[in-house]
């Protein structure tokens, strides 16, 4: 996706700033030209283009206008150059792991110029632009287009400003399609890298050291979208933060309760928060919550099983130290109840049952008043108590003679 912008250059001061910008070697990554073969130093493009306009009389306005205050007839403003910018989607630039290199961007711009301005003198300068708001980068081609047509000798005229703007957008959209680049979609966040930015008015407010309440609304809507798992929860979060929500004609609007004069469409605040974007965020949050819940359950299970294992081994050591005690004086194994989230877990229940049975078998085996002969252990041999549940409980090896 490529965005096209244009500004007319009518004053020498504007041309000077543009010349300084185009000729700045620290900022320009690539330069190129069209129909500038006679310009031996490309940094002298301004004077070279001026001489071309002189040949056709284009350095003077072709129209007269009347001064609104004095009524005097004066020369109208004269457009001598057009400054067009082709700004590429950050996601599609190689600085953000996209496929467009600086050379690709320059080829795109030269193809655009040769197709739609074949007889104009043009200078191209590619910049890597930085967004101060979110610290993202993208490529942009700045084109200085001389107004004189070197074939017809006429001034470049593309119609009214609104119509010319639509034509340029359609041209770039056509080329984007041919190049396989993403298309601009109205009301949709077109870049995942470059987020919705504050408006010019918001920036002016913030420059005075005041945070715009509209900026606050935008941030709160974004934060809520990162946490909620459904629309009801989303609205509850916002209302809990002092943001009123309501639907009008199928669109959700938000209002700062501390400044209820204006309400804003959530989609206008951030295109990524359109209905489809919110639903996608809710699904991701729900899936992430489930995954986090599963991870936590696994952690709780592992910690609980480790804890009851330690308790069982400690009980074995205590029981072996009490060998020969009557059965009634042998304490029973006590285990903590499992946490609620794993209370019904089959593995946890089987393990608890196995430890209880193992402990009971050990009590019977070591008690002095059991009416059958206890099984003798050989010195240094490890035995295991196998329960009817099929689990094997490890027994520790002890030297009975030393214990006695």
C-alpha distance (Angstrom), angle and dihedral (degrees) to the residues before:
residue distance angle dihedral
X1 . . .
X2 3.80 . .
X3 3.79 127.1 .
X4 3.81 119.7 -149.1
X5 3.81 122.6 -154.3
X6 3.80 130.4 174.9
X7 3.77 136.3 -167.1
X8 3.79 126.3 -175.7
X9 3.80 117.5 -128.4
X10 3.79 111.8 -144.0
X11 3.80 105.5 149.6
X12 3.77 133.5 62.6
X13 3.82 90.8 -129.4
X14 3.80 90.3 56.5
X15 3.80 90.1 48.2
X16 3.81 90.5 50.6
X17 3.82 92.8 53.7
X18 3.80 90.0 46.3
X19 3.80 91.5 49.4
X20 3.79 91.5 51.0
X21 3.80 90.1 49.6
X22 3.80 95.9 47.8
X23 3.81 93.3 44.8
X24 3.82 96.6 47.8
X25 3.82 104.2 118.3
X26 3.80 91.8 -166.9
X27 3.80 92.2 62.6
X28 3.80 103.9 30.9
X29 3.81 115.8 86.7
X30 3.81 97.5 178.3
X31 3.80 136.6 11.3
X32 3.79 132.2 -166.3
X33 3.80 140.8 157.9
X34 3.78 145.8 -149.2
X35 3.83 124.6 -146.3
X36 3.82 90.8 -5.7
X37 3.81 98.1 114.7
X38 3.81 92.8 128.9
X39 3.81 92.4 54.9
X40 3.81 103.6 91.7
X41 3.82 93.7 -177.0
X42 3.79 109.9 43.6
X43 3.80 90.8 -158.3
X44 3.82 86.7 67.6
X45 3.80 90.9 63.3
X46 3.82 93.7 119.3
X47 3.83 95.1 60.6
X48 3.82 91.6 39.5
X49 3.82 91.4 54.4
X50 3.80 90.8 44.1
X51 3.81 90.8 57.2
X52 3.79 89.5 51.2
X53 3.81 90.6 52.9
X54 3.79 90.0 47.9
X55 3.80 90.3 57.9
X56 3.79 90.4 57.4
X57 3.80 97.4 35.3
X58 3.76 92.8 -113.7
X59 3.79 97.9 133.5
X60 3.80 87.6 80.3
X61 3.75 127.2 61.5
X62 3.80 117.2 -101.8
X63 3.81 91.8 -149.7
X64 3.75 139.4 60.5
X65 3.77 126.5 -142.7
X66 3.78 136.0 -172.1
X67 3.78 121.0 -114.4
X68 3.81 108.2 -117.6
X69 3.80 94.2 -142.8
X70 3.82 103.5 39.2
X71 3.79 100.3 22.3
X72 3.78 89.3 -132.1
X73 3.81 118.1 148.2
X74 3.80 109.3 -116.9
X75 3.78 138.5 165.7
X76 3.80 113.4 -81.6
X77 3.77 120.6 -123.1
X78 3.77 110.2 -76.3
X79 3.79 119.9 -141.5
X80 3.80 107.9 -147.0
X81 3.82 101.4 168.0
X82 3.77 140.4 17.2
X83 3.78 120.0 -139.1
X84 3.80 109.3 -154.8
X85 3.80 125.6 -180.0
X86 3.80 125.9 -159.1
X87 3.81 105.0 -161.2
X88 3.80 115.0 -169.1
X89 3.80 125.3 -145.6
X90 3.84 108.7 -95.4
X91 3.82 91.0 -133.3
X92 3.82 90.3 59.6
X93 3.83 96.3 50.3
X94 3.80 119.6 93.5
X95 3.82 90.6 -126.5
X96 3.82 84.3 72.9
X97 3.83 95.5 37.6
X98 3.81 92.4 -90.8
X99 3.80 124.3 137.7
X100 3.83 100.7 -112.3
X101 3.80 114.8 98.7
X102 3.82 121.8 -168.9
X103 3.81 88.2 -100.6
X104 3.82 90.7 53.1
X105 3.79 90.8 51.5
X106 3.80 91.1 50.1
X107 3.81 91.1 50.6
X108 3.79 89.5 50.8
X109 3.81 91.1 51.9
X110 3.80 94.0 46.7
X111 3.79 91.3 49.0
X112 3.81 89.3 50.0
X113 3.81 91.8 49.8
X114 3.80 96.2 45.3
X115 3.80 90.7 49.1
X116 3.80 99.5 47.0
X117 3.82 104.8 19.9
X118 3.83 104.1 29.8
X119 3.82 95.6 150.0
X120 3.80 99.5 44.0
X121 3.79 126.9 97.8
X122 3.80 107.3 -119.7
X123 3.79 137.0 -179.2
X124 3.82 119.0 -159.2
X125 3.82 125.8 -157.0
X126 3.80 123.5 178.2
X127 3.79 119.1 -150.7
X128 3.79 132.3 -176.0
X129 3.77 99.8 -133.9
X130 3.79 123.9 -153.8
X131 3.80 125.5 -150.0
X132 3.80 110.3 -143.1
X133 3.81 92.1 -161.4
X134 3.81 98.8 63.1
X135 3.84 101.6 4.3
X136 3.80 95.2 -117.9
X137 3.81 127.3 146.5
X138 3.78 134.6 -144.1
X139 3.80 139.4 163.0
X140 3.79 122.8 -104.1
X141 3.81 129.4 -178.0
X142 3.80 115.1 -146.2
X143 3.79 113.1 -156.6
X144 3.80 124.8 -166.5
X145 3.81 106.8 -158.5
X146 3.80 118.9 -165.7
X147 3.78 110.6 -137.7
X148 3.82 96.3 -137.6
X149 3.80 116.7 94.0
X150 3.83 104.1 -139.7
X151 3.82 92.4 -155.0
X152 3.81 103.1 44.0
X153 3.80 97.4 25.5
X154 3.79 89.8 -134.3
X155 3.77 131.6 124.3
X156 3.78 117.7 -98.4
X157 3.81 107.2 -104.0
X158 3.80 121.8 176.7
X159 3.79 100.3 172.8
X160 3.78 129.8 -108.0
X161 3.78 118.8 -6.5
X162 3.81 95.1 -110.4
X163 3.80 94.3 46.5
X164 3.81 93.1 45.1
X165 3.81 89.9 50.4
X166 3.82 91.5 53.5
X167 3.81 91.1 46.9
X168 3.80 92.3 52.5
X169 3.80 91.7 48.5
X170 3.82 90.8 50.4
X171 3.80 91.4 49.2
X172 3.79 92.5 52.6
X173 3.80 91.5 44.5
X174 3.81 89.2 54.9
X175 3.80 91.9 50.0
X176 3.80 92.1 46.3
X177 3.78 88.4 56.0
X178 3.81 91.7 49.1
X179 3.80 91.0 49.1
X180 3.81 92.9 45.9
X181 3.80 93.0 -116.4
X182 3.78 124.3 151.3
X183 3.79 116.2 -86.1
X184 3.79 123.3 -126.9
X185 3.81 112.6 -107.8
X186 3.77 119.7 -162.8
X187 3.79 114.5 -123.4
X188 3.81 92.8 11.3
X189 3.78 128.6 105.1
X190 3.80 100.8 -112.8
X191 3.79 97.0 -172.3
X192 3.79 127.1 53.6
X193 3.80 90.1 -171.2
X194 3.79 99.2 47.3
X195 3.79 113.5 52.3
X196 3.78 129.3 -156.1
X197 3.81 107.8 -71.3
X198 3.81 130.7 -145.1
X199 3.78 115.5 -92.9
X200 3.80 122.8 -108.3
X201 3.81 90.6 -100.7
X202 3.81 91.6 50.7
X203 3.80 90.2 51.2
X204 3.80 90.7 51.0
X205 3.81 90.4 51.4
X206 3.81 92.0 48.7
X207 3.82 90.8 47.6
X208 3.82 86.5 65.6
X209 3.79 89.6 57.2
X210 3.81 95.0 -101.1
X211 3.79 121.4 119.8
X212 3.80 110.4 -132.9
X213 3.80 113.6 -118.9
X214 3.81 86.5 -138.8
X215 3.80 88.5 59.3
X216 3.80 88.9 50.1
X217 3.80 90.6 51.7
X218 3.79 91.4 50.2
X219 3.81 92.5 50.7
X220 3.81 93.3 46.5
X221 3.81 91.0 50.2
X222 3.80 89.9 50.8
X223 3.82 93.6 47.8
X224 3.80 92.3 48.5
X225 3.81 89.9 50.9
X226 3.81 88.9 55.2
X227 3.82 92.3 54.7
X228 3.81 110.2 31.4
X229 3.78 123.1 88.2
X230 3.82 96.5 -163.7
X231 3.79 141.2 14.8
X232 3.80 94.6 -98.0
X233 3.79 91.4 54.3
X234 3.82 89.8 44.8
X235 3.81 92.2 55.5
X236 3.81 92.2 43.6
X237 3.80 90.8 53.7
X238 3.80 92.1 50.4
X239 3.80 93.4 46.0
X240 3.79 89.2 50.1
X241 3.81 87.7 56.9
X242 3.79 93.9 50.9
X243 3.80 97.9 -94.9
X244 3.80 117.6 129.8
X245 3.82 116.4 -148.0
X246 3.79 130.2 -161.6
X247 3.79 139.0 160.7
X248 3.79 122.7 -123.2
X249 3.80 121.3 177.5
X250 3.77 91.5 -16.6
X251 3.82 94.8 -50.9
X252 3.77 126.7 108.8
X253 3.80 116.4 -128.8
X254 3.79 127.2 -167.7
X255 3.78 128.9 -154.0
X256 3.78 129.7 -169.0
X257 3.80 103.6 -126.1
X258 3.82 89.2 -148.1
X259 3.80 89.8 55.9
X260 3.79 105.5 27.1
X261 3.80 96.2 163.7
X262 3.81 93.8 96.7
X263 3.79 133.9 34.9
X264 3.80 125.7 -164.5
X265 3.76 134.9 -152.7
X266 3.81 109.1 -113.8
X267 3.81 89.6 -137.2
X268 3.82 90.5 53.8
X269 3.79 90.9 50.9
X270 3.80 90.9 52.8
X271 3.80 123.8 -1.6
X272 3.81 90.5 -151.1
X273 3.82 87.8 66.6
X274 3.80 94.7 66.0
X275 3.85 115.9 127.5
X276 3.80 92.9 -89.0
X277 3.81 92.0 46.2
X278 3.80 92.6 50.0
X279 3.81 92.4 48.7
X280 3.79 89.6 50.3
X281 3.81 90.6 49.9
X282 3.81 91.3 48.6
X283 3.81 91.6 51.7
X284 3.79 91.9 48.3
X285 3.80 91.8 48.3
X286 3.80 91.6 48.8
X287 3.80 91.6 48.3
X288 3.79 91.0 46.5
X289 3.80 90.6 49.0
X290 3.79 90.8 51.9
X291 3.78 91.3 48.8
X292 3.80 91.8 47.7
X293 3.81 89.9 47.6
X294 3.80 91.1 51.6
X295 3.80 91.0 49.2
X296 3.78 91.4 49.7
X297 3.82 92.2 48.3
X298 3.79 90.4 51.7
X299 3.80 90.6 50.2
X300 3.82 92.4 48.7
X301 3.83 90.7 48.3
X302 3.80 93.1 50.3
X303 3.81 92.8 47.3
X304 3.81 92.9 47.7
X305 3.81 94.3 48.0
X306 3.79 90.2 48.3
X307 3.81 90.4 50.0
X308 3.81 96.3 50.8
X309 3.81 90.5 45.0
X310 3.81 89.6 56.6
X311 3.82 89.5 47.0
X312 3.81 91.3 51.4
X313 3.82 93.6 49.0
X314 3.81 90.2 48.3
X315 3.81 88.9 51.0
X316 3.82 90.7 51.8
X317 3.77 91.1 53.7
X318 3.79 90.9 48.9
X319 3.82 92.2 47.2
X320 3.80 93.6 49.8
X321 3.79 90.0 51.4
X322 3.84 87.8 55.5
X323 3.81 96.3 50.0
X324 3.81 110.9 148.8
X325 3.80 93.9 30.6
X326 3.78 116.8 129.6
X327 3.78 115.4 -95.0
X328 3.81 93.0 -115.9
X329 3.80 90.9 59.9
X330 3.80 95.1 48.7
X331 3.83 108.8 103.4
X332 3.78 117.9 -129.3
X333 3.78 123.7 -121.1
X334 3.80 111.6 -94.4
X335 3.79 120.4 -162.8
X336 3.80 129.1 -174.5
X337 3.75 116.4 -108.1
X338 3.80 113.0 -99.6
X339 3.83 117.0 -108.7
X340 3.79 114.6 -93.2
X341 3.83 95.0 -106.5
X342 3.83 91.9 59.7
X343 3.81 100.4 29.8
X344 3.79 91.8 105.9
X345 3.80 96.2 39.5
X346 3.86 108.6 128.7
X347 3.80 94.1 -143.1
X348 3.79 92.3 50.5
X349 3.81 92.3 48.7
X350 3.82 93.0 47.8
X351 3.80 91.5 49.1
X352 3.81 93.4 49.4
X353 3.82 90.9 49.4
X354 3.80 91.6 48.3
X355 3.82 92.5 51.9
X356 3.80 92.1 48.1
X357 3.79 92.1 50.7
X358 3.78 91.9 44.5
X359 3.81 90.4 51.6
X360 3.82 92.4 48.4
X361 3.81 91.6 50.0
X362 3.80 89.5 49.9
X363 3.83 92.6 51.1
X364 3.81 91.2 50.9
X365 3.78 91.3 46.4
X366 3.81 96.1 50.7
X367 3.82 100.0 37.0
X368 3.82 116.9 105.5
X369 3.79 98.7 -140.8
X370 3.82 100.2 53.8
X371 3.86 108.8 128.9
X372 3.83 95.2 -131.8
X373 3.79 135.0 60.7
X374 3.78 115.2 -88.3
X375 3.75 118.7 -127.1
X376 3.80 110.7 -105.3
X377 3.75 119.8 -131.4
X378 3.75 120.9 -142.0
X379 3.80 118.3 -124.2
X380 3.82 111.2 -85.3
X381 3.84 93.9 5.6
X382 3.79 122.1 132.1
X383 3.79 117.2 -143.4
X384 3.75 130.9 -169.6
X385 3.76 131.5 -149.7
X386 3.76 111.6 -135.5
X387 3.77 116.4 -158.2
X388 3.75 129.3 -151.8
X389 3.79 86.5 -109.2
X390 3.78 87.1 68.9
X391 3.84 96.6 -115.5
X392 3.79 120.8 131.2
X393 3.82 116.5 -141.2
X394 3.81 114.2 -155.1
X395 3.80 115.6 -123.9
X396 3.75 122.3 -153.1
X397 3.83 119.6 -120.6
X398 3.78 115.4 -118.4
X399 3.78 135.7 174.7
X400 3.80 101.2 -122.2
X401 3.80 93.0 -162.0
X402 3.79 91.4 55.6
X403 3.82 91.2 47.2
X404 3.76 90.7 53.6
